[in-house]
Amino acid sequence: MPLFLRFRRKISNIIRKTFSYIQENPYFCRDFVRIVMKVELFVPCIIDQFFPDVAVHTMKVLARTGVEVEYNPEQTCCGRFAYNAGFVEDAKELGDKFLNDFSYDGPVVAPSAACVHYIKKHYPELFFNTANHLNFKRMVANVYELTDFLVNKVQFDDFGAEFPYRVTFHDSCSALRGLGLGKEARQLLSKVKGLELVEMKQADMCCGADFSLEVNHEDLALGMASHKVRNALNTGAEYIVSTDMTCLMHQRAYIEKENLPIKVIHIADVLASGWE
């Protein structure tokens, strides 16, 4: 059995505690009235294992819009990393389990453009005319990256967040070229009090955050990270913001290696700042 199928979700207890807190604090909900919509939270494995605060903040941000958020702690990996590494059968096994972890009673929302893009692009080829044919079609039609859901689905962009820092935004390949997203994140950031957004040069250039690239062509991946981070530093920004923790983790590794004066942060963390 693939390793990812044996994961025990690290954030399950944190999620449960946060659910209870939200229920006890109605100010999380827009205008104190819930929208008649249930949302299922998809927490990618890299966020579950390394950045659980992003998952918690995503859930709080979603609840702030008024939707009802559900989370299945039994969910595991969507199969993206196995697929990208060439293990297609393992990716299908992971995907089969993943597809059965959701009820499809409403949208599925994830704080990861990379995973959402993978599902939309590759699940049709993996699960067409299989036992999970119906579920894959439901998933592809109803899975949303976080900023896409907030701006285009529920049309909610002002959370009362405060983040008094200069930031620059990194467009991930999956978000920009895969899903056609970018203006959504900037719209959300424009409503954050105290935040100054300064665009870097070549914001749409790849940072090299692909695990197969990092393993097989380390020098190239590091060079791409260096180019991206140096462009960010040239803006005077204190933080690099993105919708993809895969990119931010890669950039952070370079930043820490070179001891550079800049940090990385997921947009969910920014949107949850100052009010949570």
CORRA-V509965 format. One line per field, one symbol per residue. psi: psi as a letter, one per 20 degrees, with the letter a starting at -180 (. if undefined). Layout:
psi->???
//
This chain:
psi->pqghijppphjghggghhgggghiniihppkjpqqmpppppooqhhgghhmhhggghggggghhiiqppqpoiiqbqijghgghijmghhhggghggghjiqhkiaqppqlohgggggghghhhhhjpkahkgghhhgghhjpqqghgggghgiloiojkqpnmqprqpooqgggghgikqghgghgghijppipoppprqlhjpqijmphhghghmgggghhhgggghhhghiijqhqpqrjohgghgghhggghhilqmqrqpqhhhghjpih.
//
